[in-house]
Amino acid sequence: MAKSNQSVQAIRGMHDILPEQSSRWQYAEKAIKGVLANYGYLEIRLPIVEKTELFKRSIGEVTDIVEKEMYTFDDRNDDSLTLRPEGTAGCLRACLEHGLLHNQIHRLWYYGPMFRHERPQKGRYRQFYQFGVETYGLAGPDIDAELIFLTDRMWKRLGIRHKVRLELNTLGTTEERLVYREKLVEYFKQHIELLDEDSRRRLETNPLRILDSKNRDLKQLIQNAPELMECMGTDSLSHFEMLTQTLDDLGIEYKLNSRLVRGLDYYGKTVFEWITDDLGSQGTICAGGRYDGLVEQLGGKANHAIGFAMGMERLLLLIEQLENVAIEQAVDVYMIRVGMEAEKEGMRLAEKIRDEICGIKLLVNCGNGSFKSQFKKADKSGAEYALILGDDEVSRGEVSLKPLRSGKEQKNMTQNEAIQLLTESQNRK
């Protein structure tokens, strides 16, 4: 076989996160994990691959995700497997498999890549990263409110609260949606000549999804459709009223959106989305809702569940628009070594500094190089200090410490004095 001279490229819709980008990811991840810890949520780690049946049973066989977007394949045992397109089904599967839902309450989170074969566009990839949060065993609207408070606090922690808004709706119970479904089908059939091809298909499979159509030509038709709340009973309306009252009491602004239905079949009662106008058509950065019926659907006993997921790529696009974001520097100290004795002593000293100063990021120049070239590397690294060691300094038991960002003078000092100064600098962070 002839060899190709073309280099191998990443798969379309898959993207690399390069070192200069990673610091922003780490900044966002740290902030989000910090808020989750504030609320007492615990991490669960889940497989990337699940049985295809899990997603057909949970998401719904007639959804766009299952019909068009999943990465599904047969393994060597002829089992149908799928790269996870979302995390809720896998999280619930794990909880049922390990007996976590029997008379227990859980607040869980997970993080990692998801996979959907859809058209790549700004902030949306075929491999994308999500934080997911799921709670089990809590029936009241107070946990619905807690998830909204939690996400509101995340936006504040990340400095993007002014860039997002909350939209809210209730889908009622399964029985109420069935009644509504009949009314909706009857209404759209009266105007079937106005529906596009996608909406006509949904009319036979999942008519509520027509309400979520992005086709502007259908906007007026959808606005005139029957309202779901007209089909709801006292319990569903009371649940939603208590939720909105709690949000009002704590000053959380929101917009009621009766056409917000979410894209997955398992949602009921509360659904919500956090939306931004700064990312074009891909405005939803976080979405979720209540899915009490899914537990039984996957073989468990009746239980209560609500959660949300947020896409990291779109979140990072928002964060990149901010000025003066406090991103942690990749390097605190860059060690310059010139001379044979300095090279040997520098390695010993570097380990001593790492032993004594918890969390310090110390980069040692390797591969020789002149003092001038090493100093350029130190400056380019973004380090706060250059720690300079030559053979003369080794013979005197000293080092030179040069502040790279403050304009202060370079100073000679003992190794212990340098360690003390760097410790104080680290403690101020």
N, C-alpha and C positions, 0 to 999 in steps of 0.2 A: 504494500500500500504506500502510495506517495505521501511524503510528509507535507503538511500545509505550513506555509510561512506566516499565516495569520495567527495572532495571539488569541487565546481563549477569553471571551468576554463573559461578564455576569449575565445570568438569565434575565430576560426582559421582566421588569417588575420586581426584581430582587435588587437590593442596594447595599453597598458597603458603608459602614460608619467609620470614617477615617479618624486617626488619632486626634487631629485638630478639632474634630466634631464631638469626640467622646466626652470632653469636659462638660459640654452643655447637657448631654444625656445624663451624665452622672449627677450634675446639679439638680436636674428635674427629678431623677429617680430618688435622690436623697431627700428632697423636699416632700415628695409624695409618701415615701415610706415613713418619714417623720410624722406626718399628719395621721396616717393609719395607726401608728403606734400610740399617738395621743388619744385615739378613740378605742384602744384595746383590741384591734384587729390582728389576727395571726396569719402568718404565711402558710400556704399549702403549695407544694410543687407537683406539677402534673405532667403526664406524658404528652409529647407533641403528636403522636399517632394514636388514633382510637379506631375501634370497629366502625365501619360505615353505618351500620344499623343504628348506632347511638345518635347520630346527627339526623338520620331520617325520622327517628321516633321523636326527637326533641324539637328540632327546628321546623320540621314539616316537609314532606316529600314534594309539595307543590310550591315551595318557596324558591326564589331566585338562587339563593345560596346552594341548596341541594341540587336543583335542576341544572344550574349553569356554572357555578363558581368553585365547587369543591375539587381538590386534588385527591382523586381516588384511584387506587390501584389494587391489584391482586398480588398477594405475597406468594412465597414458594409453597405454602400450604393451601393455596387457592382461597384464602380468606380475603374478603374485601376490607381494605383499610383506607383511612382518610387522614391526611394532615389536617389538624384541627382548624376549622374556620372561625371558631369562637371558643370561649373558655367555660361558659356556664354549664353546658352539658357534661363536659369532662369532670368539672368540680363536683357536680351533683352525683355523677357515677361513682367517683371516689368515695364520697361521703356515704352513699348507700352500700358500696362494697365493703367498707370497713366499719359499718355499724355506727356511724357518727350522729345519726339523726334520731335515734330512739330516745325520746324524752330528754333531749338535749338542745341547747341553744348554741349556735356557732356564728361567729363573725370572722370571715376568712378573706384573704386576698391572694392573688397570684399575678405573675408577670412573665411575659415571654412572647415569642413570635407566634403569629397566626397566619393562615394561608388562604387566600381567595383568588381565583383566576378571574379577575375583572380588569377593566381597562385602566392601565396605569395613568395617573395624572397627579397634579401637584398635591403633595401630602397624602397620597393614597397609593399603596404599593401592593404587589401580590404576596410578598412576605412583609408583614407589618407587625409592630410591637404594641401590645396592650397591657395595661393594668386592669385587672378585673377584681371586683369586690362582690362577695355573696354572703347573705345572712340567712340562717335557717331557724325555724321554731318560733318566730315572732309574728303575731297576727295583726297587731294594731298599727295605726297610722304614725305612731311615734317613731318606729324604726324607719319608715319611709322618710320622715322628716330628718332623722339623724343622717341618712345618706346624703341628703341635700345639704345639710349643715357641713358635713365632712367635705363634700366637693367644693362648697363655697370657701371653706378654709384653705383648701388646696390652691385655689386660684389666687387667694390673697397671699399665701406663702410664696407662690411663684411670681407674684407681681402682675398678674394678667386679669385681675377681677374686673377692671374697667373695660376689658375687651370682650367679655362674654355676657350672655343673658340666659335666663332660665325659662323654658317653656314646659307646660304641665298639662296633663290630661288624665282622665280615668276611663278605662275600658270596661268596667263592670265585671260581672261574673261570666262564665262560659254560657250559662243559660240565657242571660240577658243579651249576650252578643249573638246568640242564635236567633232570637226574636228580631234583633236589629238587622241581622244579615238578610232576613226575608224582606224586610222593608227596603233595604238598600238595593237588593237585586231587583225588586219590583220597580224602584225608581229609575235605576240605570237602564233597565230594559225598555222603559218608555222613551229613552233618549239614546238608544244603542247606536244610531247612525252618527252620533257625535263622538263616540268613544274611539280611541286609537286601538291598534292591534293588541298592544300589551294589556290595556284595560279590558278589552273583550275577553282575553284569555283569563285574566284575573276574575272576571265576573262569574266564571264557572268554577273557579278553584278557591280564591281568597278575595272576595269583593271588598273587604275592608282596606286592602292594600291600594285600591284605586284612589282612596282618600289621600294617599301619600304620593300620588303621581306628581312628577316634576314637569309634566307637559303643560305649558302656560295656556294652551288652547282649551284645556279642561277646567281652568281655574273657576270660572263662573258656574259651570255645571256642578262642580264639587261643593262650592259654597252653598248652593241651593239644596244639597242633599239632606235627607233626614238627619237629626242629631241623635247620637247614641244615648245621651242622658235622658231622652224621652222614654227610653226602654228600661231604665234602671229602677231598682227597688230601693227601699229605705236604707238597707244596710250599706249598699255601695255608695249612695249619695252621702250618708252620714260619715263614712270612712274618709271620703274625699273632702268633705267640709271640715272635719277635724284636722286633716293635714294642712289645708290652706290656712286655717285659723292659727295653727302653730307657726307656720311660716310668717304670717302677718305679725304675730306677737314678737318674733325675733327680728323683724325688719328685713326678711329675705324677699326681694322683689321677684315677681314672676309674671308670665303672661299665660292665660288660659288658651290652649289651642285644641279645639275639639276635633281637629283633623290629624292630630298626632297619634299614630297607631303603632309605630315601630315596625321593623321588618320581619320579626320572628313570631311564629304562631303561638308560642307558649305564654305570652304576656296577658295579664288581667289586672283589673283595678288600676293602681297608680302606674303611669309611665311619664318619663321626663327626659328632656334633652337640654344640654348646655350648648349654646350656639354662638358663633362669632360671625361678624360681617367682614372680617379682615382677611379671609382666605378664599374669597370667591364662592363658587357653588358648593365647595366642600366645607360647609360651615359648622357641622356638628363635631364637637371635640369630645363629648362625653354623653352617654345615653344609657338608660336602664329602666327598670320597672319591676313590678311584682309578678311572680310566676308561680303561684301556689299550686296550680294543677299539674305542673311538670313532674313533681315528685312521684305522684301516682302513675303518671304516664310512663315513667321509667322503671316501674315495678315496686316502688316504695309505698309505705302507708301515707295517707293524707297528711300534708304538712304545709307549713307556710315558708315562703322564700321571696326575697327581693334582692336585687343587685344592680350593678352598673359596670360598664367598661369604658375606658378612655384610650384613644389612639395616640401613641407617643409622637408619631411623625408630625401630625397636625399641631399637637401641643408645642413641639419644638419650633415649628414655624412661627407661632405666636411669640414665644420667648425670644426668638432671634430679632424680633422687631423692637424689643426693649433696649433702652440705653442704660449703661451702668449696672448691668446684671452682675451680681457678686459671684462670678465663677471662680472656683478654687484653682489656683495656679498649679500647673503640672509638676513644677520643681520649686522647692524652697531654697535649696543651696546647690551650687555647682562647684565641684572641687577641681581645681587646676593643679596638675602635677608636672613639674619640670625638673628632670634629673633622675638618675637611677635610684638614689637613696629616697628621693621624694616619691617615686612611684611605689616603692615597697612600703614606706611609712604611711603613704596616703591610704592604701587599702586597709591597713590596721586601724588608722584613725577613723576612717569612714564607718567601719563596723562598730567602733566604740561609740561614735555619735548616734548611730541607729539604735544601739543598746540603751543609751541613756536618755534619748529624747523620743518619746513615744509619738509616732505618727509623722515624724519629719520625712520629707521627700528630698533625698540627697542623691544627686547624680554625679558620678565620678567620671571624669574624662578618661577614655580608653583609646589606645591606638597612637600614643605619642602626640606630636604636633608642637609647634612653637608656642611660646607664651601668647603671642598676638593672636594666633588662630584659635587657641583654646579660649581666650578671653572673648572673642567674637561668638563662639559657641555658647559660652556662659550667658552672654547678653541675650542671644537669640532664644535661649531656653525659657526665658521669662522668670528666672530665679530671682529671689530677693537679694541674695548674697552670693558673691564668689569667694570661695575659701581657697586661698593660694598657698601652695606648698612647694618650695624649691629645696635644693640640697643644703643651702645656707640656713634656711629656716629649720630643717631637720637637725642640723648640727647644734643649733641653739635651743632646740625644744620649743620652737615657736611656729606660728602660722600667721598669715596676713588675711584679714577679713575686709572685703570691699563691698559696701552697700551699692547695689546696682540700680535702685529705683529712687532713692531719696536724695542723691547728690552729696551725701556726707563723705567725709574723708576715709581713705583706706587706713587701717590701723594694724600694727604688729602687736601680737599678744601671745600668751602661753596657750597651749592647747586647752587647758582647763578653763581659762578665761573665755576662749572662743565658744566652748560648749555651754558655759553659763549664759553668754549673750544670746546664743541661738535658742537656748531653752526659754529664756524670757520672751524672745520674739515669737516663738511657737505658742506660748501661753496666752499671748495677746490676741491670737486669732479666734 
